[in-house]
Amino acid sequence: MPARLPSLRQELSISAGPRLPDGQPSWTLHDPVRNVFFQLDWPSFEMLSRWDLDDAAAIIGDINRSTALQLDKEAFDHFLNFLREQNLLQPASGSAPVFAAARERQRGTLFQWLLHNYLFFRIPLLRPDAWLTWLQPRLAFLFSPTFRRLTIAAGVLGILGAYREWDRFSATLMDTLSWQGAAMYGVAVVFAKTCHELGHALTAKRYGCRVPTMGLAFLVMWPVAYTDTNEVWKLPRREQRLAVAGAGIVTEMGIAAWATLAWAWLPEGGVKQAAFLLSTTTWISTLAINASPFMRFDGYYILSDYLGLPNLHNRCFALARWDLRERLFALGEPAPEVFPHQRRIGLVLFAWAVWIYRLVLFLGIAALVYHFFIKAVGILLFFIEMGWFVALPIWREIQAWRLRWPALKHSPRARVTAMLATLLCLLFLLPWPGRIRTSGMLQPQTRMALYAPPQSRVESLPVASGQKIQAGQTLLRLSSPELDLRIGEADARHEALSWQSAAAGFDTATRKDWQLLNDQLAFSDAEQASVNVDLQRYRPVAPYAGVLVDVDPDLRPGQWIKNQEYLGTLVAGGQWQVVVYVDEDALHRIDRGDRALFIADGLGSPSLRLTVSSIDRDATRTMGEPELANLFGGDVLAREKNGVLYPENAVFRVVLNVAGALPAEQQEWRGHVTIAGRWEAPALRFLRTAASVAWREAGF
């Protein structure tokens, strides 16, 4: 006698659903106890509708005779397992311990409960079904074609108005970037999201669905409004489900359209400011967040209903994992679902896009969690985020590979994949050449820049630009009326005091002031010495032999020069050097004596071979070579303040000597420098950087 089938639960209900992408009809099975919906395909519905036959063979035979379907025992067993796993069958006698054990497994440990509730939990705030029933007819005009056309026209006119006054629109946006503006944006976001959820609720109510709860969901402590519209799965038409799923986005877009129009046409005041806040808030939040299909927001449900693929993410993930295993190991396993070739490729690419998006998003959330909590708690939550969202999925996939080990051992593709993985690991673990590339400044080791002193005028130019000079030779002559006046006054005062001091010994009346006169004469001598020092600034003399370069060709005698104006540089022949700034993470890979290469920017001259001669032990506070800053085309990230350049990151000044002598006529020039540092494995570099960040963030 064949075994009897277990009974179905009596409270289950079934209703017609939309057609599936392959054209077959579908039905929706509702479990009212859990308020969960299941989509049934044609074979599942046929088996379920004949469940009263109470025999698997009789059900299969009747389906094969009376329909175009041809089922076997395996298909029926698969459907029966689905009913058991989803608890859709009547519990057998004595099954209470089994359900209790399953409930304990589902609940998990205290740590798992805290983890799940920290990552996501809901707080129902309203039971709106009754007042939505009263409100929906009174707001029926919002769903009319006339209001829809008016909203589209308002949006077009508002965008045109904002485009015509874009400067004022962007300036208003910058004015709101303050604490007061942030508070006003918060109010606008609350209003927009409330209308967003009402849009879902009213649309669902319009199609006869019940809306049991509305409230707040917390995604990693971030509040998100939600509306329970699960009953839309009862709707037989896909267009109705799409309307409910997209109602929130449509509502916010409508608010944005009318708010943008109001900003463009209203006079200045509080109402115009409120319209601006609503406009920018709704446009940005709708397009950047709600319309995204990568998280379970409105865009996800719209895409899911449009494709006719409920539980889209999980199905795409399963397909992508299968595709990855086949590409890596070629095991020949059947796909979890059969799709046309183009759609299968699209779903796999979508799954990878979701994984990459979530990785970036969860890394950002983990960083926010770290910064918003105290350090100890922040570090713990950061590792929880990384473990749960990154490490755990990878570990589960590795476990799936381990279960397939017998098949992997005999797969030629798996051996090729293993060889490539080993090669990648070796490339990551073995040392690589340590080339440090940055910008450098070619300059002579001995040089003296000339700058104009205050209130100076060119008197003569005895040396032309590029001319060789000897030590002690005057480079140029400048004059200053103020300095000439000081020289005349000092000479006259010194001459008068000298005469008075000499005559004091012969005059009885002035003999008593002789000591005072000597003191004044000594002061006058010091004043003359000071004037002579200042005079040397107007008569610079070469302290060594060299070449005067970079003299302005338009400079003429009689021309006035402003204070600290650059006049030229005295360059000594012989050794030249290149100055570079090296980042902190690359400093340990170079040492004195390392070889380097310099290639000048924009010149066809041959490269210069260099040798590292000195490395600063302390980080550079200010840059002495502005040409190497990013503000002037260099590679060092720096900021300028009061004419001084400050590096944004820790950089160290490194000097490299040029091999061989260069002519004194050689000009200073910027170029690219490559230093042949020590070899280092990428893994070691990564670990060093990670340890440095952890050490710094831990406060040590």
C-alpha angles and dihedrals in degrees: 000000000000118000115259120244120247115256123255120240109267097221094062117111132197131202138175118273137191123287116272122241091262091056100254119128122253137205133205120229114202125204102197094189093064095020088233125148129208126195113223124200124215098273092048092050092049091052093046093048090056095045090115089070084076094207129092095212092048091050093049093046094049092049093049092049101044102035139042089250122105110200132175137201092268092060091050093048090050091053092046091053089051091054091049095047092050093047093239094138128084109266113250121235113279093021095118093096090050092052091045091052091048090050091052091049090050092049092048127185126328090258092053091048091052091045094052094044092047091052097043137358138149133226113197110214106171141030096206103168096103098049091040087059088055095041102045098072091047091055096042090114088072088069095049122113090236093059090045092055092046091052092051090050090048091051093050093047091045093051091048090050092049090047092052091050098034094137091057091043093053091043090054089051091054091048090058093057094103139092091267090047091050090054091050090049089052091056090047092050092051091050094046094047091047090054088044093058092043087055090057093044097047093046092049090048090050089061093048099259123143118240105203102176145010124187148111129310120197116216106191089335092310113124118234124176116234139186123202104233098153091132090073085086085075091064111105097209124071091213090063093051090048090051092054093044093049097040093094094052091044090050093052092045089052091051090048092050095051093040092052091049090049091051091050095050107029122092121247114288146087094305092054090049091051090050090052092051093049091047097052094039096052097042093051099040093046098048098036102039118011096042093051114110093197094083129039094269129118095289090058094053092044091053091044093053093042092055092039091235113129115199087026099172097052092045092049091047092052090049092048092050090051091047091050092051092048093049092047101037109010092219094164094231117161116256116257088239133012116237134162112274097253094046092047091054090047093050092048092050089047090053091052090047090053092049093050092045092050092046091055092042095049091047088055092046090049090052091049091048089052094050097042096052132055112280098258094048091040093054091048093050090046091057090045090054092048093045096047101041102030114018098038097056090047091049092050091052091050088052089053089053090050091055088055094050096117090057093041092057091061098041116104090200090055091055091051090048091049091051091050091047090050090050091051091049091051091050088052095046103037120082119263128202109278104228113172112197124191142131120278139189120230110214139149119267091230118042140138122205118211121217128182117255120226121294095003131162127193110253100173141340106218094170124054123215111276094018120137115238137186129236112278095024118134111249099198140337123236130177135202127193090214092051091047089052091050091049092050093047092047093049093047093047092047092049092049094048092047091054093046092048092050093047095047092081092061100042117072092200094056098036091087089059094049095105092048090050091052091052091050089048090053089050090050090052089053091048091052090050090052091050090050090052090052089047089058088061087060091044104043114190125203109252090197140014117275147104128296109225139175095035111161106252090211093058111117136178112269093031118131117230128204121237116282093005112161111250104174145291132264107220123194117218118243130047123034129192141201121224120207137169116226126199120245095246092055097043095086091057096063132063139174111290096030116141123244142174130224124202116183119230115253096356129114093211118123120266122268123231115227140189125208107247105169139009122196113238094209128056116260113258098188130016119241093189107060092181089072094058119100089238088070101035100280130122101246114099106228142155128219124228124171091342094307123112117223120190114237093213134035107280130168127215114239124187121205124192120225114238106241132002126295125208116266088238089067111117126226110260141177121233148147120287126200117192120198100224132175120298116256136180116243089229092057091048091050093048092048092051092046092048091048092052092046092048092049095045092046088062099244 
